[in-house]
């Protein structure tokens, strides 16, 4: 057999990864507490779970190298902080901003995005995802506008130069008289690799440009950071040596507190620890100031071009360039989303902000996921996990404050927006996700990579279980890319790169699909259910299905392997149709492609779908499983170590039996969302009835996640778990339902006009409510309250799939049908 050198190399990489995993398990003595004979099968399973798929990496494609890679090197890739800059490299220089805010007469150091800071507003008003962004933050009398600009100019090192403008105004409404006109901001730069940074000479006050710090990095050469301002500033500095970048706030707070006790001033001490790899510059100002900070790569102080490069990124020149970038951004937004004649002109800025916050929330992460060991196994050191291989992830995030990391099922919705804006960035993001596929075809659903990401996650959610999936929503965007080529939607260059991308991705997507098709199948052919539900819990009213993305949406009351989940069946239909589209585009005609067409036809079988999931009376599609409606939570007296305590536990009042699970909600509409119902079918009329009924799903603010008539509507799941997907209005599912309405409004059939009427009304309701909440609160929200006039709730500054409002405004929907 002839084997190419590249195949041998890939085989070597895969084998090396496998050997490392085996060595790790052997070295750490992972199997503790089991007989030797029992460990063999779990051992092999665990080793495979942390072994990369033996296939060419997406990010090794030539289109992701060269100019593309360098153009995305620097960015606002630290979404968890109010302003954070880093490079797309594992050990990067990182930069960021802190400031002292005041609330109720108390002082707080602002740095990491968190709802408890209670900022009146923060978020990007403009961001193009590449080299320009503008953000507005309002913190109890302190107004701060941050602007970011990047360029590759003459004399620049790898990745180019960048500038940050801080336009600060202190209204002083909540400060004491002594401090009324003083604002303290802290700009830092740090080297994750631990390379020492030189602190600039101490200048108590200055106009013109001031050298803050300088150093060297192996990828960009020598570098320098300068500050320039025409306002009167007081500057103090401090240098620290630390490898813990997620504890920067604590370092600054401690330095300020120590110096305040010694000198009585709220200043940094103007001292640096030996071999400092973190330099913090404190900038104090009276009332208001405009401060420009410039990072120069490939710099050396004696270089005669330094002054010219500083001038290009500061002062009036920077002002002009920022204005030009803003106009270009707005013009491009109008061209791509074409919303001017489709919405109220007053709503336009909200759509721009939604896109900007999604793009400004894109981050770069590097680290190792923690993969849960089989139940009953631990390492000798007590750890119940084994690390994934070290990996990078370039991804959008759902929320900078609450979920500043990658979530698999969220990302598919994010990419519906991103690919329309910049298809090259979208393919880069999807490629990073696909490179996380392991030897079994599994992708960890929540990516917690690096110390900064880990610091924001409760311990119980850190471990990832290789038996648990997540909706394969990336197929939504991938299907659009494949269909877009067929429809000549892209330029020749874009089509060529998309084609190359899909060809490389096909092997990985097949492996991912086969993982679902082998691990999430039901007992009957063509049925699927989400694995990972807890069938032993006594504390949950209805055991959660976190893997589905719909968390506490009610499923069968007593989980077992008889379950059939209609939403997963529909996701599998989307995936098969997408694989068929890619195969057709690539002109492949193997037995694999024939299997995809066969499975697509099987999952498209309307009669079979109805036989397994349809309730003829209501026209709703339901899950199937071992279920009873007669369950409740009630308080029990429980003895614990001879101490009696009260505990809220589930009580089953009637034995469960195999049946359809009679809860109308988002799951009931999945075949409708996917266009799987023939436009002439009576079922479609019933589905439109469910959507439009005020007593079931319809509200003036969007569709509820669960019918008001459900026995679990707005019920707590445990003592500590309030309802989540049990009534609230979620934008991603409303967008999918809106997509279904748009589909049927354009299909000939008896219900075409009614679908169009509901489409127009639902679209108007969603836009009006999201815009209203944004204007009133300054934020996009995780979900919206169906009971309280559509008020935003959950995580605020939820700039992930709520950004789909951009596509709702522009009436742009995914291609869901073969």
N, C-alpha and C positions, 0 to 999 in steps of 0.2 A: 504494500500500500504506500502510495506517495504521500508524504506529509510535508507541508510547507514549513520553513523556518518560523514563520509567525505563529502557526498552529502549535509548534513545539514550544515556543516561548509562552504562549497562553496556557498550554498544558503545564508548563513548569511553574507558572504563577499560581495556578489553581492547586497544583500538588503541594507547592510550598505553603499555601494558606492552610490546606488540610493538615499538613504535618505540624504546622505551628499550633493549630487548634488542638490536635491530639497531644502534642507536647505540653500545651498549657494544662489540659485536663489531667494528664499523667503527673505533671509536676505539682499541681496544687492538690492532688488527691481528692478530686471532686466528689467521689462516691463514698459518702460516709453514712453509715446507719443502715445499709442494705447488704444482703448476702451477695458474694461475688457473682454468683450465677445470674442474679437478677439484673445486673447492671449493664450487661452487654448491649441490649437493644436500646435503652435510653442513652447510653454513651454514644453510639453511632448517630442517634437522632440529634443529640446536642451538638456534636461535632459538625454535622451538616448545617445546623442552624446558624453557625458562625463562620461558614465557609462561603466565599463569594461564588456566584454563578460562573461557570466556565464558559465565558463568552466575551467577545471584544467589548471593551468599555465604551460607553457613549461619549464620555468626555475626552477620549483619545481621537475622536474624529477631527480631521484637519480644519473643519469649519469652526471648531471651538479653540483653535490655537491662534498664534500670530496676532494680527490687529484686533480681532474680536476679543481675545483673552486680555490683551493689554488695555483695551478700551474700557473694560469692566473691572480693572484691577482695584481701583479705589472707589469707595462709595459709602453711603450712609447705611452701612451693613450691620449696624448694631441696634436693631429696632427696640430692644429692651430699655434703652436709655433715651432721655429727651433729645439729646443730640449726640450721636456716636458715629465715628468714622473708622473704617478699617480697610485692609486690603483682602482680596480673595486669595489668601495663602494661610496655611495652618498656623504659623508663628508670625504674626503680623505686628507692625506698629499700629497702635490704636490711639485714637484721640476722642475727646469728649468734653462735655460742659457740665458744670455744677453751678448752682447759685444758692444764696441764702434767701429763703422765702419767709414770710411772716403771716401768721394766722392767729387771731384771737390773742394778740400780744406775745405770742411765742414764736421762736425762730426754728426753722427747719432747713436742713440741707437737701436740696432737690438734685436728683441725679437719675435714679432708676424710675422709669414710668410705673406709677402705681396709683390706683383709684383712691387710696387713702390720703394722698396729697391734696385731693379735692381742688385741683386746678380748675379754674372756670372754663378753660379751653386749652387744648393743645392739638396740633396736627398740621399736616402739610396742606397748604393751599395750592401749591404747584409742585410737581415733581415729574421729571421725564424718565426716571429710572436709570439714567446714565450719567449726566454731567451737570444737572441743574435741579435745585429744589429751594422752596421757600416755605417756612413754617412759622406759625403764629402761636405763641403761648401766653396765656393770661393767668397770673398767679396772685390773686388778692391784692390788687393795686400795682403789681409789677407786670408791665407789658414788654414782651421780648419777641422780636422777630429775628429768626435765624435764616440766613441764605447760604447756599452751598453752590460752588462753581468749580469745575474741573477742566483742565486743558493740558494738551501735550504740545509744548512750545519748544523753540530752539533752546538747547542746553539742558532740557529736562532729562531726568533719568527714566527708568522703566516705570510706566504707569502715569507719568506726567506730574504736574503740580495741581494743587487745589487751594481754595480759599473759603473761609467762613466769615460771613459778616454777622456781627451781633449788634442789633439796633435795640437798645434798652431804654425804657422810660419808667421811672419810679414815681408813681402818683402819691405814694406815701400815706395812703388813706388809713392804714392800720398799723403804722409804725409810731414809735415814740418821737418826741420832738428832737432829741439828740441824734437820732438815727434817720430822721425823716428823709433827708436828701442823699443818703449814702446807699449805694447798691454794691454788693460783693458778688462777683462771678469768678469762677475757677475753671480755667482751660487747662487740660492735661494732655500729655502725650506719653505713651508708655510702650515698651518693647516686650512683647510676650516671650521672645526668645531669651530675655535676660541680658541682652547687650547693654552696656552702660551708655547713658545719655549725659551729655555735658550741659549744665545749666548756664544760661546766658548771664552776663555780668549784671549785677544788681543796679537797677536804675529806679530810685524812689519815685520820680515822676518824670514824664517825658512826653514830648510831641514828636511826630515823625516815627520812623520804624525802629523797632527795638528787637534784638535777637533774644528769643525766649529759650531756645534749646537747640542742640545740634547732636548728630550722631551718625552712625553708619549702619546700613542694613545690606545683607548680601544680595538682595534682589534689586535694590534701587540705588545702591552706592551711598555716598555721603548725602546727608540731608540737613536742612535747617528750617526752623519755624520762626517767623517774624510776626510782630504785632505793629499795627499802624493805626493811629487815631489823631484827629485834630482836636480832641477834647482833653481837658485836664484829667489825668488818670493817676492813681496811685497803684504801683505794682509791687507785689511781694511774691516770693517763690519758695518752693520746698522740693527736695528730692528724696525719693524713697527707693528702697530695694525690696522687691517682693515678686513672687511668682503668682500671687493670687489676685488676678485682675478683677474678680467679682467682689473684692472687698475694698475697692478704691474709696468708696464713700467713708468707710470707717477710718481709713488712713488720714484723710483730710480732716474729718471731725476730731480725731484724737490730736492731730497737730495743732488745730485751732484752739482746742480746749487747753492744751498744755501751755501754749504761748500766751493765751489770755490770762492764765493764772500767774505766769511769770512777769508779763509786761503790762497787763491790763488792756491790751489792744486785741481786736478781733482780726488778727493778721497771721499769715503764715510766717515762719521764723527766718526766712532768707538763709536757710542752711540746707545742705544736701548730705545724705548718707553716702558712705563710700560705695562706689560702683553703682550709683542709682540707675535704675532702669525706668523710673517714673519721675517725670518733672511736672509739677503743678504750678501754674502761674495765676495768682490772684489779681484780679483787676477791680479796683474800687473806684467809683465815680459818684459825682454829685448829680442828682436828679435824672439826667439822661445823658447818653453818649452813644456814639457809633464807633464800633471797634472792628477792625479788619485783621484777621489772622491768616497768614499765608504759609503753606507748606511747600518747600522747594526740594524736589528730588534731584539727585545727581549734582548737588550743590557743593560749593567750596567758597568760603568768604572772600578769597582773593579773586574769584572769577568776576571779570568786569561786567558780566551780564546780570549779576545778581540784582543790582538796583533796578535795572530795566524790567526784570521779571517780577519784582515786587510791585512796581508801578502798574504793571498790567493786571494785577490781581488785587489792587487796593484803590481806595479813594474814588475820584470821579470816573476813572476808567472802569473800575469794577461796577459802579452804579449804572453806567451806560450798558455794559455787557449783561448785567442782570436784567435790565429792562428789555433788551433785545431777546434774551432767552425766554422771558415771560411771554412776549408777543409770539415768538415761534411756537412755544408750547400751546398757547391758546388757539393759534391757527391750525396746528396739527390736530388738536382735539376736535375742532369743528369739522375738519376734513374726514376724520376717521369715524366719528360717532354720529355726525349729521343730525344733531338734535334741535337745531334752531327753529324748525317749523313744526316740531313735535311736542314741545313743552313750553310752559310759561317762561319768558326770558328771565324772570326773577329766580327761577329754579336752576338756571344754567350753572351758577357758581357751586351749587351743591354737588352736581355731577362731576365737575372738575375736581372738587375736593375729595370725592369718593375715589376717583382714579388716582389722584396724587397720594392719598394715604395708603392705598394698596401698593403702589410702586415704591413709596418712601418706606414702607414696612418690609421690603425685601431684605433679607439678611444672609450672611454667610456664617456657617457654623462648621466646626471641626471637632471630632471626638469619637467616642465609641458608645453605641447603645448598650444597655444592660439587658441581657436576655435571660429570662427566668429559667431556672433549672426545673426538671420534673418534680412534682410534688413528693416530698419526703427526702430530697437530696440537698445537701449543703456542701460547701467547700470547708476545708479544715479551719480556715479563718472565720467561718461563720457566714460568709457571703452565700446568698441564695441565687446568684446569677453568674453568668459567664459573659465576658465582654465581646461585642461584635468587633469586626476588624475596624481599624481607624479609617474614618471616612469623612469626606467633605459634603456639605449640603448647602446649596444656594437655593433659597426658597422664599416665597412670601409667607407672612404669618397672619393668623386670625386677629390677634389683638396685641398691641405693643405692651400693654400693661398686664394683661391676664394670661395671654397665651403667646408669648414671644418666642415661638419655636415652630418647627414644621409639623403639620398634621396632614396625613395622607389624604383623607377624604375631603378636607377643606381645599386642598391644593388644586384638585380638578376644577372646582368652581372658580378659584382665583385665576386659573389659566384661561378660562373662557373670556375674561377681560384682558389679561396680559397679552395673549397672542394677537388680539386685534390691534393692540397698541404697538407692540414690538415683537414680531414673531421670532426674532433671533434670541431675545431674552427668554421668551417662553420655552423655546426648545432647549436652551441652556438649563433652565430650571427642571424641566421634565427629564432631561438627560441625567442630571444629578440624582433625581429620585430613582430612575431605572437602574442606575449603577449601584443602588443599595439592595438589589435583589440577591438573595442567597441561593445556595445550591438547590434548594427545594422549590424556588420560585416565590418565596415569601418576602414581603417588605414590612419592617416594623412600622406600625401605624402612627406612632408618636415619636418624633425624633428629638431626643434630649442629648445634644452633643456639646460637650465642653462645660466648664465650671459655671460660666455665666448662665447658660440655659438650665443647668441642673439646680442652681440656686433658687429658681422660681417654681419648682415642681414639688408638690407634696409627695412624700416618700411612697405612698401606696400606689401612685401612678407612674413610678419610674420604670419598673420592670416591664419588659415587653414579652408577650407570650407567643411562641412560634406557631401555636395552633389557632391563633386568633387573627382574623382578617379585618378589613375595612372596605367600605364601598370603593370599587375601582373607578373613581370619577375621572382619573386622568384620561380615560377613554373618551370622555366628553370632548376634551380639547383635541385629542389625537384624531377623532372622527372628523372634526371640523377641518383639521389640516389636510387629511386625505381627500375630503369632499371638496375643499377649496382648490386643490390642484385640478380636479376633474372640471370644476366650474371656471377655470382660468382666473381665479381670484387673486393670484399672486404674480409678482413680476417674475421674469425668467430666472433671475438670480435666486430669488426666494424659493421658487419652485424647485430649482436644482438642489438647494440645501435641504429643503423639506424632504425631498425624495431620498437623498442620502441618509438623512436622519431616520426616516421610517424604515428604510432597508436595514439599517444597523439595529433599530429598536425591535424589529419583528421577532428576533430570537428571544429577546428578553420579555417581550409582551406575551409570547407564547408560553414561556415558562411561568409567568405570573398567572396567566389564564389557567394553565393546567394545575397550578396550586389550588386555585378555587375549585376547579372541576374535580379534584381528587380529595380535598379535605373538607369542603363545605357542602357536599351533596347529601341529599336525604335518602330515605329507604327506597323510594320509588324512583324510577328513571325519570330524569328531567325535573327533579325537585331539589331544592336547596334550602339550607337553613344556617343561620349564623351560629357557629360553634363558640363556646366560651361562656354560656349562661350558667349561673350557679344553681344547680338542682338540689342543693342541700340547705340553702339559706332559710332561716326562719324569721329573719328580720325585715325582709323586703315584701311589700304588698304585692308587687309583681317583679320577679327577678329581672334586673336590667339587662339590656342587650347593647353594651357599650360598643361592640364590634360593628354594629349596624350604623353607628353615627347618630342614631336616634335615641340612644341612652335609655331613658325610662319610658319610652313609648310602650304601651301595654301589648304584650305578647301572650302566649299560652301561660296560664298561671303556674303550671308544673312542668318545667322544661324536661324534655327527653329527646331521643333520637327519632321520634315520630313527627317532629315538627316540619312544617313547610312554610317558608317565609316568602311572601309574594314580592317584597321589595328586592331581595337578593335575586330572585328569578329574573326580575326586570333588569337588574344590573348585568346579569349574565347575558341577557338578550342584547343589551347595548354592546357588551364586550365582543360577543360573537359577530355582530354586525360590523363592528369596527375592524376586527381581524379579517373579515371577508372583504371589506373595502380596501384595506392595505394589500391583501393578497391579489385582489383584482388590479390594483394600481401597479403592483410589482410584477404582474403577469406570471405569477407562480401557479403551478397546476399539479401539486403533489397530493398524496393521500391526506396530508394534514389539512390542506385547504378544503378538500372535499368533506372532511369531517366537520370543519367549521360551517360550511354551507348546510350540511345535514342537521347540525345542532341548531343553527339559526332557524331553519324551517321548523324544527321541532318546538323551539321556544316561541315561535311566532304562531303556532297552532292555536287559534282562538278557542276552538272547542275544548282542547285539552286544558288551556288556561282556565276556562270557566268551570270545567269539571273539578278542578283541584282547588279553586280559590273563590269562585263567584257565589255570592248570596243572591239567589234569584229574586227574593222579595224586595231588597233594598237597592240592588244593582251595585253593591259595594264589593270590592275584593278584600278578602280577609286572609290572615294567616290561618294555619291549621295546626292543632296540637292538643295535648292533654290539658284540658281547661275546665275551670269552673268559675262562674261569676260570684259564687258565694264565699268570698274571702274578705277579711278585714284585719286591720291592725287594732290590737287592744293591749292594755297594760296587764302584765302578769307579775306576780310575786315570785322571784327567783332566788334560790339559796346559793350563795357564792362564798365558800370558805366559812361556813357557819354564820354568814351575814346575809340577811334578807335585803333584797333591793328590788326596785320596780324596773321592768324592762318592757319596751313596746315590741310585741312580737306578732307575727301573722297567725291568724286562726282560720282554718278551713272548715266551713260549715256544711259543705256538701262535697262528696268525692268528685274529683275531676273525671272527665271522659273525653275521648277523642272527638273533636268537633272543630268547626270554624270558630275563630276567635272574634266575637261580635263587637269590635270596636272600630267605629268609623273615624277616619282621620287621614293623615298624609299617606300612610301605607295603603289605604283603600284606593288611592288614586294613582298608584305607580304605573299600572298599565295605560292609564289615560295620559300620564306625563310622557311616556315613551311612544305614544301613538300606536299602541298595540291593538286598539279597539277599531274595527272597521267603521268608517264614517256613517254607514247606513244602519248600524246595529241599534236595537232598542237599549242595549246596555249603555250606549253613549248618552242617550236621553236621561237615563237614571243617574249617570255620573254628573251630568250638568245640573240635575235636581239637587244632588248632594252638595255640590259646590255653591249653589245659589241660595240654599236654605239657611235663613238667619238662625234657626234653632239648632243647626248642625255645624256648619263650617264658616259660613259667610259673616263677615263684619265689615264695617265701613273703613277698616284700616288694613285689611288683608285677611287671608284665610287662617282660621285656627288650626293648630296641629292636631287637635282631638275634638270630637263632637261634644257639644254640651250635654248630649244625652248619654254619653258613656258613663259607666259606673265608676270609672277611674278619673274622670275629668277633674283636673286641678286637685287631685288627691296627693298627699305626701307619700313617698315611697318608703321612707324610714323616718325615725324620729328626727334625723338630722338632714334628710334629703327632701327639700321642697319640690313641687312639680316643676318639670323642666320642658319636656316635649309633651305635655299633657294639657295643652290649651293655648300656649303662647304662639305668637305669629313669628315665623322664621322666614327670612327673605330668600334663602336658597331654594326651599321647597315651593314657595310662592312663585319664584321665577320659573321653576320647572313646570308648575301647573299653568302659568301664563303661557309658557312655550307650547304646552298641549292645546290650550284654547286657541292660540294663534294658528297652530297646525290645522285644527278642525274648522276654523273660520275660513280657511283657504282650500278645504277639500269639499268637493261636491257631495251633497247629502242633505237629508231632511233637517239636520240640526245646525247647518252652517251659519244661519243668521243668528240663532240664539248663542252659539259659541262666540260669534263676533261681538255681540252685545255684552256678554259677560267679560270677554277679553278687555274691551274698552273700559268697562267700569272697574274691574279689578286693577288694571294698570293704573288708572287715575287714582284709585284709593291708595295704592302702594306708594306712588310717587309723592302724593300730597302728604301722607303721614311721615315718610322718611324726611322730606324737606322740612316739614313743620317741626319735627323733633330736633333736626340739626340747627335750625335757626333759633329755637328756644333754648337748647342746651349746649350747642357747640360741638356735639358729638354724633357719631353713628353708633348704633347700639347692637348688642348681640341678638336680641329679639325684642318684640314689641307686645305690650300688654293688651290683650283682647278685651279685658274687663274694665280697663281704666283709660278709655278714650285713645288707645293706641300708643300710650306713653312708652318710651324706650326703657328697657330694663336689662338685667344681666350685666355682663361686662360692657363698660362704656369705652369709647374709642375702639369699637369692634370694627376694624376696617378690612376684614377679610371678605367673606361672601356677601356682606351687606353692600359692598361696592358693586354688586350686580345691578344696583339701581342705575348705573351708567348704561347698561345694556337694555334695561327696561325703558329708560328714556329714549334710547336710540332704536328700540324695537328690533333688537338683534338677538337671535335665539340659536341654540345648537342644532346641528344636523343629527337627528336621532334615528333616521329610517334608512334601510338599505336601498 
